[in-house]
């Protein structure tokens, strides 16, 4: 490809690269561009997993995921030394590891590999171009792959940072959700399970991945309003008086008031969860006596998830119900307490529900 052709290809790809927000799609786009502009058979983008001591392919043309020890082969050498490397005859270079070729049936002839760095100069991985279609790798090839590696490094580092922020946010939300449970006999794993049941139901409904993830975090906040209920009522062992019961029911409204008016879509969803999770499909629930689809989808989903887990769990005032008893009871409330479609979806997925219960069982 001529120098002019390379410039045109770079310019035609620049807008798409700058627009792409999905890091996986962006890295594939950069790998495809590197393959085309360098005129090689394939490109691989390896990331360094320091905990496992491995390099693994985030993108790899023509093969499934490859994992190699972090000190192995050409990519291992580049990751260790943080230097570009051009190898014109792979099998005559002692640094080359032929094991991947043996597994894949591929024949590597020549390689260009450049390191990926974060902003602090730490190696994130290696960008590799394999088998030049004609001739040898040039200095211009090295410069171009280094340029594309810079874009890839920025995308990877931003993605890792966003993942850390999201994980911290998730943990904060879960701990906030658990705050109300300190006064109640429910466990931390109860709210984890409720969130996972809710996400499962969202997935079965075909909701978008981000919506399902938000639902997993919003559902555990259903009882956050209990922090506003006086201990004398919340912790009372005997039956509540009519007046005390009216106060207790206000935890739905308190939770809504705490969470409403946020710019966060997650907290907007959580506000509706808090408000609606005790509403009933037939209109006999509280606090507003909503009926059918007047109740938010998030409240309807959380209601099923919460009741199922509460019935199946041990509490100071009761032993856990059996699966058979719980199933029979909840199905008897189909179209009364629970959305008929959602209760069917839930019990159609009971095997996955039970897997969640087992994975996050109470100690």
C-alpha positions as CSV (number, residue, x, y, z in Angstrom):
1,X,0.0,0.0,0.0
2,X,1.3,3.4,-0.9
3,X,1.9,6.1,1.7
4,X,-1.0,8.1,0.3
5,X,-3.2,5.0,0.6
6,X,-2.2,4.5,4.2
7,X,-3.0,8.2,5.0
8,X,-6.5,7.8,3.3
9,X,-7.2,4.6,5.3
10,X,-6.2,6.3,8.6
11,X,-8.3,9.4,7.9
12,X,-11.3,7.4,6.8
13,X,-11.1,5.4,10.1
14,X,-10.4,8.3,12.4
15,X,-14.0,9.4,12.8
16,X,-15.3,5.9,13.5
17,X,-12.5,5.4,16.1
18,X,-13.2,8.7,17.9
19,X,-16.9,7.9,18.1
20,X,-16.8,4.4,19.3
21,X,-17.6,4.1,23.0
22,X,-17.6,0.3,23.4
23,X,-14.0,-0.6,24.2
24,X,-14.3,-4.1,22.8
25,X,-15.6,-2.8,19.5
26,X,-12.9,-0.1,19.5
27,X,-10.1,-2.6,20.1
28,X,-11.4,-4.9,17.3
29,X,-11.6,-1.8,15.0
30,X,-8.0,-0.9,15.8
31,X,-6.8,-4.4,15.2
32,X,-8.7,-4.6,11.8
33,X,-7.2,-1.2,10.9
34,X,-3.7,-2.4,11.9
35,X,-4.1,-5.5,9.8
36,X,-5.2,-3.6,6.7
37,X,-2.8,-0.7,7.0
38,X,0.3,-2.8,7.7
39,X,-0.9,-5.4,5.2
40,X,-0.4,-8.4,7.4
41,X,-2.3,-11.7,7.7
42,X,-3.5,-11.1,11.3
43,X,-3.1,-9.0,14.4
44,X,-3.4,-9.9,18.1
45,X,-3.9,-7.6,21.0
46,X,-2.6,-9.2,24.3
47,X,-3.4,-7.9,27.7
48,X,-1.2,-8.6,30.8
49,X,-2.9,-10.4,33.7
50,X,-0.4,-9.8,36.5
51,X,-2.3,-11.9,39.0
52,X,-2.2,-15.0,36.9
53,X,1.1,-14.2,35.3
54,X,-0.3,-14.5,31.8
55,X,-0.8,-12.6,28.6
56,X,-4.1,-13.2,26.9
57,X,-5.7,-12.1,23.7
58,X,-8.4,-9.5,24.0
59,X,-8.5,-9.6,20.2
60,X,-7.0,-12.3,18.0
61,X,-7.7,-12.6,14.3
62,X,-8.4,-16.1,13.1
63,X,-8.2,-17.9,16.4
64,X,-10.0,-18.3,19.7
65,X,-8.5,-16.8,22.9
66,X,-4.8,-17.5,23.4
67,X,-3.2,-17.5,26.9
68,X,0.6,-17.7,27.4
69,X,2.9,-17.3,30.4
70,X,3.8,-13.6,30.7
71,X,7.5,-14.3,30.1
72,X,6.9,-16.6,27.1
73,X,7.5,-16.0,23.5
74,X,7.9,-12.7,21.5
75,X,5.0,-11.0,23.3
76,X,6.4,-12.1,26.7
77,X,9.7,-10.5,25.8
78,X,8.1,-7.3,24.6
79,X,5.9,-7.1,27.8
80,X,8.9,-7.7,30.0
81,X,11.3,-5.2,28.3
82,X,8.7,-2.6,27.2
83,X,10.4,-2.4,23.8
84,X,9.3,-2.7,20.2
85,X,10.5,-5.9,18.4
86,X,10.7,-6.9,14.8
87,X,11.4,-10.6,14.1
88,X,11.9,-11.4,10.4
89,X,12.3,-15.2,10.8
90,X,10.3,-16.4,13.8
91,X,11.6,-20.0,14.0
92,X,15.2,-18.9,14.0
93,X,14.7,-16.6,16.9
94,X,15.2,-18.3,20.3
95,X,12.6,-15.9,21.9
96,X,9.8,-17.3,19.7
97,X,7.5,-19.9,21.3
98,X,6.1,-22.3,18.7
99,X,3.6,-23.9,21.0
100,X,0.8,-21.6,19.9
101,X,1.4,-22.5,16.2
102,X,1.4,-26.2,17.2
103,X,-2.0,-25.8,18.9
104,X,-3.6,-23.7,16.1
105,X,-2.0,-25.2,13.0
106,X,-0.7,-21.8,12.0
107,X,2.7,-21.0,10.6
108,X,4.3,-17.8,11.9
109,X,6.9,-16.3,9.6
110,X,7.6,-12.8,10.9
111,X,6.3,-10.6,13.7
112,X,6.1,-7.0,14.7
113,X,5.2,-6.4,18.3
114,X,4.9,-3.2,20.3
115,X,4.1,-2.7,24.0
116,X,1.0,-1.0,25.4
117,X,1.6,1.4,28.2
118,X,-0.6,3.2,30.7
119,X,-0.1,6.8,31.6
120,X,2.4,5.9,34.3
121,X,4.5,3.9,31.9
122,X,3.4,0.5,33.2
123,X,3.0,-2.2,30.5
124,X,-0.7,-3.1,29.9
125,X,-0.1,-5.6,27.1
126,X,1.3,-6.1,23.6
127,X,0.0,-5.3,20.1
128,X,1.3,-7.8,17.6
129,X,1.2,-8.0,13.8
130,X,1.9,-11.4,12.2
131,X,3.1,-12.4,8.7
132,X,3.6,-9.4,6.4
133,X,1.9,-10.2,3.1
134,X,4.9,-9.1,1.1
135,X,8.4,-7.9,2.0
136,X,9.7,-7.1,5.5
137,X,8.4,-4.9,8.3
138,X,9.6,-1.3,7.8
139,X,10.3,1.6,10.2
140,X,7.0,3.1,9.0
141,X,5.2,-0.1,10.0
142,X,6.7,0.2,13.5
143,X,5.6,3.8,13.8
144,X,2.0,3.1,12.6
145,X,1.5,0.2,14.9
146,X,3.0,2.2,17.8
147,X,0.5,5.0,17.0
148,X,-2.5,2.6,17.0
149,X,-1.1,1.0,20.2
150,X,-1.4,4.4,21.8
151,X,-5.1,4.6,21.0
152,X,-5.6,1.1,22.2
153,X,-3.7,1.8,25.5
154,X,-5.9,4.8,26.2
155,X,-9.0,2.9,25.6
156,X,-7.9,0.0,27.8
157,X,-6.8,2.2,30.6
158,X,-10.1,4.2,30.5
159,X,-12.0,1.0,30.5
160,X,-10.1,-0.4,33.5
161,X,-10.7,2.9,35.4
162,X,-14.4,2.9,34.6
163,X,-14.6,-0.8,35.8
164,X,-13.0,0.2,39.1
165,X,-15.3,3.1,39.5
166,X,-18.3,1.0,38.7
167,X,-17.2,-1.7,41.1
168,X,-16.7,0.9,43.9
169,X,-20.2,2.3,43.1
170,X,-21.7,-1.1,43.2
171,X,-20.1,-1.9,46.5
172,X,-21.3,1.4,48.0
173,X,-24.9,0.8,46.8
174,X,-24.9,-2.7,48.2
175,X,-23.6,-1.5,51.6
176,X,-26.2,1.3,51.6
177,X,-28.9,-1.3,50.9
178,X,-27.6,-3.4,53.8
179,X,-27.8,-0.4,56.2
180,X,-31.5,-1.0,56.7
181,X,-30.9,-4.7,57.4
182,X,-28.8,-4.1,60.5
183,X,-32.0,-3.5,62.4
184,X,-33.8,-6.4,60.6
185,X,-33.2,-10.1,60.8
186,X,-32.3,-10.3,57.1
187,X,-28.8,-11.1,56.0
188,X,-26.5,-9.3,53.5
189,X,-26.7,-12.3,51.2
190,X,-30.5,-11.9,51.2
191,X,-30.2,-8.5,49.4
192,X,-27.5,-9.9,47.1
193,X,-29.8,-12.8,46.1
194,X,-32.8,-10.5,45.6
195,X,-30.7,-8.4,43.2
196,X,-29.5,-11.4,41.2
197,X,-33.1,-12.8,41.0
198,X,-34.2,-9.4,39.7
199,X,-31.4,-9.3,37.1
200,X,-32.3,-12.8,36.0
201,X,-35.9,-11.8,35.4
202,X,-34.9,-8.7,33.5
203,X,-32.7,-10.9,31.2
204,X,-35.6,-13.3,30.6
205,X,-37.7,-10.3,29.7
206,X,-35.1,-9.4,27.1
207,X,-34.2,-6.1,28.7
208,X,-30.9,-4.4,27.8
209,X,-27.8,-5.5,29.7
210,X,-27.3,-2.1,31.3
211,X,-30.9,-2.0,32.5
212,X,-30.5,-5.5,34.0
213,X,-27.3,-4.4,35.8
214,X,-29.1,-1.4,37.2
215,X,-32.0,-3.7,38.3
216,X,-29.5,-5.9,40.1
217,X,-28.4,-2.9,42.2
218,X,-31.8,-1.2,42.5
219,X,-33.8,-4.2,43.8
220,X,-31.7,-4.6,47.0
221,X,-32.7,-1.0,48.0
222,X,-36.3,-2.0,48.4
223,X,-36.3,-1.6,52.2
224,X,-33.9,1.3,52.5
225,X,-36.8,3.4,53.9
226,X,-36.8,1.2,57.1
227,X,-34.0,3.4,58.4
228,X,-36.7,6.0,59.0
229,X,-38.9,3.7,61.1
230,X,-38.7,4.0,64.9
231,X,-36.9,1.0,66.5
232,X,-39.8,0.5,68.9
233,X,-41.9,-0.4,65.9
234,X,-39.3,-2.0,63.6
235,X,-37.9,-4.3,66.3
236,X,-41.2,-5.0,68.1
237,X,-41.5,-8.8,68.6
238,X,-45.3,-8.9,69.1
239,X,-48.1,-8.0,66.7
240,X,-48.2,-4.4,65.6
241,X,-51.2,-2.3,66.5
242,X,-53.1,-0.7,63.6
243,X,-51.4,2.6,64.1
244,X,-47.9,0.9,64.3
245,X,-48.7,-1.0,61.1
246,X,-49.5,2.3,59.3
247,X,-46.2,3.7,60.5
248,X,-44.4,0.6,59.3
249,X,-46.0,0.8,55.8
250,X,-44.4,4.3,55.5
251,X,-41.0,2.7,54.8
252,X,-42.0,2.5,51.2
253,X,-42.6,6.3,51.0
254,X,-39.5,7.1,53.1
255,X,-37.4,5.0,50.7
256,X,-38.9,6.8,47.7
257,X,-38.3,10.2,49.3
258,X,-34.7,9.3,50.0
259,X,-34.0,8.1,46.4
260,X,-36.2,10.3,44.2
261,X,-35.1,13.3,42.1
262,X,-31.6,11.8,41.4
263,X,-30.1,12.3,38.0
264,X,-28.9,8.7,38.2
265,X,-31.1,6.2,36.2
266,X,-30.1,3.6,38.8
267,X,-31.4,5.6,41.7
268,X,-34.6,6.6,39.8
269,X,-35.2,2.9,39.3
270,X,-34.4,2.2,43.0
271,X,-36.9,4.9,44.1
272,X,-39.7,3.1,42.3
273,X,-38.6,-0.2,43.7
274,X,-38.8,1.2,47.2
275,X,-42.2,2.8,46.6
276,X,-43.9,-0.1,44.7
277,X,-42.5,-3.4,46.1
278,X,-45.5,-3.9,48.4
279,X,-48.1,-3.1,45.8
280,X,-50.2,-6.0,44.6
281,X,-51.4,-6.8,41.1
282,X,-55.0,-6.8,42.3
283,X,-54.8,-3.3,43.8
284,X,-54.9,-4.4,47.5
285,X,-51.3,-3.5,48.3
286,X,-49.7,-0.4,49.8
287,X,-48.9,2.5,50.0
288,X,-51.0,3.7,47.0
289,X,-53.2,0.7,46.1
290,X,-51.8,0.6,42.6
291,X,-53.2,-2.1,40.3
292,X,-51.7,-4.1,37.4
293,X,-49.3,-2.2,35.2
294,X,-49.9,1.0,37.3
295,X,-47.2,-0.6,39.4
296,X,-43.7,-0.1,38.0
297,X,-42.1,-3.0,36.4
298,X,-39.2,-2.7,38.8
299,X,-41.5,-2.9,41.8
300,X,-43.3,-6.0,40.3
301,X,-40.1,-7.8,39.7
302,X,-38.6,-7.0,43.1
303,X,-41.8,-8.1,44.9
304,X,-41.5,-11.6,43.5
305,X,-37.7,-11.8,44.2
306,X,-38.1,-10.5,47.8
307,X,-41.0,-12.7,48.8
308,X,-39.5,-15.9,47.4
309,X,-36.2,-15.4,49.2
310,X,-37.9,-14.4,52.4
311,X,-40.1,-17.5,52.4
312,X,-37.1,-19.7,51.6
313,X,-34.9,-18.3,54.4
314,X,-34.7,-18.8,58.1
315,X,-35.8,-15.9,60.3
316,X,-35.9,-15.6,64.1
317,X,-39.7,-15.9,63.9
318,X,-39.9,-18.8,61.4
319,X,-38.2,-21.8,59.8
320,X,-37.4,-21.7,56.1
321,X,-40.2,-23.0,53.8
322,X,-39.6,-25.8,51.4
323,X,-39.3,-25.1,47.7
324,X,-42.6,-27.0,47.1
325,X,-44.5,-25.0,49.7
326,X,-43.1,-21.7,48.5
327,X,-43.8,-22.5,44.9
328,X,-47.4,-23.6,45.6
329,X,-48.1,-20.5,47.8
330,X,-46.6,-18.0,45.3
331,X,-48.3,-19.5,42.3
332,X,-51.6,-19.3,44.2
333,X,-51.1,-15.5,44.3
334,X,-50.6,-15.3,40.5
335,X,-52.8,-12.5,39.3
336,X,-53.5,-11.5,42.9
337,X,-50.3,-10.3,44.5
338,X,-48.0,-11.0,41.6
339,X,-47.9,-10.1,37.9
340,X,-49.0,-13.3,36.1
341,X,-46.3,-13.0,33.3
342,X,-43.5,-12.3,35.8
343,X,-44.4,-15.1,38.2
344,X,-44.4,-17.6,35.3
345,X,-41.0,-16.3,34.1
346,X,-39.6,-16.6,37.6
347,X,-40.6,-20.2,38.2
348,X,-39.7,-21.2,34.6
349,X,-36.2,-20.1,35.6
350,X,-36.2,-21.9,39.0
351,X,-33.1,-23.9,38.3
352,X,-31.0,-20.7,37.9
353,X,-32.8,-19.2,40.9
354,X,-31.7,-22.1,43.0
355,X,-28.2,-21.9,41.7
356,X,-28.1,-18.3,42.9
357,X,-29.4,-19.4,46.3
358,X,-26.7,-22.0,46.7
359,X,-23.9,-19.8,45.5
360,X,-24.9,-17.0,48.0
361,X,-26.4,-19.1,50.8
362,X,-26.5,-17.7,54.3
363,X,-23.7,-18.8,56.7
